[in-house]
Amino acid sequence: MNQGLRVVLAEDEPAVAAAVGEQLRALGHHLVGEAETGEEAVRLAAEQRPDVIVMDIRMPDCDGIEAARRIAESCPAPVVFLTGHFDEELVAGAVASGGLAYLLKPAASAQLRAALELAHTRFHEMKDMKEHIARLNRALEARKLVARAKGILMQRYELTEHEAHRRMQQEASRSNVKLAELANSILAAEAVVAQSSGAGKPARAAGGKEAS
């Protein structure tokens, strides 16, 4: 890690906060906010948008696990949890809330460095993965739209699939729009035509006869 990280520290014990803050600065990181409660941690996360948050699990007002959940929902950032003693239930809650690393107090500087690097790296790997999945989903939805639009052109103009696709490509290029945008336009136009056709049909009375 070449440059220091912007860190928010949430710790309600002054002596621990001072010690961890000194460690962070010695490691080359930048302490951009300090919180003594979970509520303050949530506020600072939103205001400062830190690279990582170092958070005590047990804090007044709103504990670290609940604070991490709220931060993950509103302004996601990697969280390194601090805890005074190992507790499987607490650790499970920390992981479920989005915590990417945890440390037992007092943590050595080498442990703190490793935890920060791990949390920061994992967070961005997960973020990249989510963005990749979102792009794949958008591409899949676009292909579905194009396929439906091709089907309309094939039926309306008696085209082959290749001919319909080629016609759409040419029109998209001429109009300087994406293929999916053109497909949306075709589907919207088809919906209007279908609605107009339906509205123009005479009403039928019970028994299937046209109403007079």
Residue pairs with C-beta under 8 A, 6 or more apart in sequence:
1 116
1 117
1 120
3 28
4 27
4 28
4 29
4 30
5 29
5 30
5 50
5 51
5 52
5 116
5 120
6 29
6 30
6 32
6 48
6 49
6 50
6 51
6 52
7 24
7 29
7 30
7 31
7 32
7 50
7 51
7 52
7 53
7 54
7 116
8 31
8 32
8 33
8 34
8 35
8 41
8 44
8 45
8 48
8 50
8 52
8 53
8 54
8 77
9 17
9 20
9 21
9 24
9 31
9 33
9 34
9 35
9 53
9 54
9 55
10 34
10 35
10 36
10 37
10 38
10 40
10 41
10 44
10 53
10 54
10 55
10 56
10 59
10 64
10 67
11 17
11 20
11 34
11 35
11 36
11 54
11 55
11 56
11 59
11 82
12 36
12 37
12 56
12 59
12 60
13 56
16 56
16 82
16 105
16 106
17 34
17 36
19 106
20 54
20 82
20 107
20 112
21 31
21 34
23 107
23 109
23 112
24 31
24 54
24 112
25 31
26 109
27 109
27 112
27 113
27 116
29 116
32 44
32 48
32 50
33 44
33 47
33 48
33 50
34 44
35 41
35 43
35 44
36 59
36 60
37 59
37 60
37 61
37 62
38 59
38 60
38 61
38 62
38 63
38 64
38 66
38 67
39 61
39 62
39 67
40 61
41 53
41 55
41 59
41 62
41 64
41 67
41 71
42 62
42 67
42 70
42 71
42 74
44 50
45 53
45 71
45 74
45 75
45 77
46 71
46 74
46 75
49 75
49 77
50 77
51 77
51 78
51 120
52 77
52 78
52 79
52 80
52 116
52 119
52 120
52 123
53 68
53 71
53 77
53 78
53 79
53 80
54 79
54 80
54 82
54 112
54 116
55 64
55 67
55 68
55 79
55 80
55 81
55 82
55 99
56 64
56 81
56 82
56 83
57 63
57 64
57 65
57 81
57 82
57 83
57 90
57 94
57 102
58 64
58 83
58 84
59 67
62 70
64 79
64 81
64 82
64 94
65 90
65 93
65 94
65 96
65 97
65 99
66 97
68 79
68 81
68 94
68 97
68 98
68 99
69 97
69 98
71 77
71 79
71 98
72 97
72 98
76 98
76 123
76 127
77 123
78 100
78 119
78 120
78 122
78 123
79 94
79 97
79 98
79 99
79 100
79 119
80 99
80 100
80 101
80 102
80 103
80 112
80 115
80 116
80 119
81 94
81 99
81 101
81 102
81 103
82 102
82 103
82 105
82 107
83 90
83 91
83 94
83 102
83 103
83 104
83 105
84 104
84 105
85 104
86 104
91 102
94 102
100 118
100 119
100 122
100 123
101 115
101 116
101 118
101 119
101 122
102 115
103 111
103 112
103 115
107 115
141 180
142 178
142 179
142 180
142 183
145 180
145 183
145 184
145 187
146 165
146 168
146 179
146 180
146 183
148 183
148 187
149 168
149 182
149 183
149 184
149 186
149 187
150 161
150 164
150 165
150 168
151 164
152 186
152 187
152 190
153 159
153 164
153 167
153 168
153 186
154 160
154 161
154 163
154 164
157 164
159 167
168 179
168 182
168 183
168 186
169 179
171 182
172 178
172 179
172 181
172 182
175 182
202 210
202 211
203 210
203 211
204 210
204 211
205 211
